[in-house]
Amino acid sequence: MVINRNPLSHRKTSFGFMELLAEADGKPLVEFLHFARNGRSHSHDEWEVVRVTAGGGKIMVGEEVVEVRAGDTCRIPPHTSHWMEPDGTMDILISYFEE
């Protein structure tokens, strides 16, 4: 899969980096994230659909551990604590949807 990214929206993070690919009304709709380290626990008001584009690892969704690799998709319900733990590195595309 080829992903065209916008380097102008590139932002370093505690886990690697992220890039905002689409937004509406100041809220992100689609983001690209590169994980070189574990993410931190957080939640959102929206549904989150995660598509792994490279690498793999684990996505912690509440109490569930979801093993993922390139090509896998994971849905995260609103208000659910979650974080990512790469096995090496992991690239993901995230789309956000209202309830």
N, C-alpha and C positions, 0 to 999 in steps of 0.2 A: 504494500500500500504506500503510495506517495502522498505526503501531506505538505502542502505549501503553507509555510508559516510566515508571520509578519514580525520581523526582528524589532520593529519599533515598539511593539507591545511586550517585549521580553523583560521579565522581572525575576531576579534571583530570589530564592526562598530558602528556608531552613532545610528543605529536602532536595533541592536541585534548582529548577527554574520552571516558570510557567509563562504562558502567553495567552492573552485574551484574543480570541478569534472573531467573536460576534457578541454584541450587546444590544439591549433595548431598554430605553428609559433608565440608563445608568446601571442596569443589572446585567451580569454576565449571562449569555445564552450558551456559548460554546467556548471551552478553554482547552489548550494543550498543556499537559504537565509532564515534566521529565523528573523521575525519581532516581536519585543516586543514593539517598538515605531514607530512612523511615519518615513517614509523615506524622502529623500530630492528630489527636482525636478532635473532631469537630462535627457540626451538623448544619443543615440548611433548612430553610422553610419550604424548599421546592424538592420535587423528585430529582434524582441525579442518575443519569445513565452513563456508565463508564465503559468505554471500549478500549481494550488494551491493543496498542498498535505495534509495540516492540517489547521484548523482554518478558518478564513475568514476576510473580510473587504472590503475595496474599493481600486481600482486601478484607479488613475487619469491619463487619456490618453488625452493630449491636453486639450480641454474644456469639455471632456466627463468624467462622473463618472461611473465606471463599478463596480457593486456590485458582489463580488465573495465569494465562499465558497469551501471547500474541494471537489475536482473533477472537478472544473471549469478550463477553459483555456481562456486566453486573448492574442490576438496578438497586438503588438505595432509596428507601422511602423518606419522606420529609421527617424532620425532627429525630432522626436516627443517628446516634454517634457512630462515626466511621473513620478509618485511616488506612493508608496503604503502606505495605512493607515489601520493597522490591527484593528479589533474589538477584543481586548485582545491580542492574538498572531496569527501569520499567517506564515506558512511555504510554500515556493514556490521553484519549479525547473524552471530555466530559460535556454532556448536554444537560441543561437544567430545564425543568418543566413545572408549571404551576400545578397544584393539586386539582 
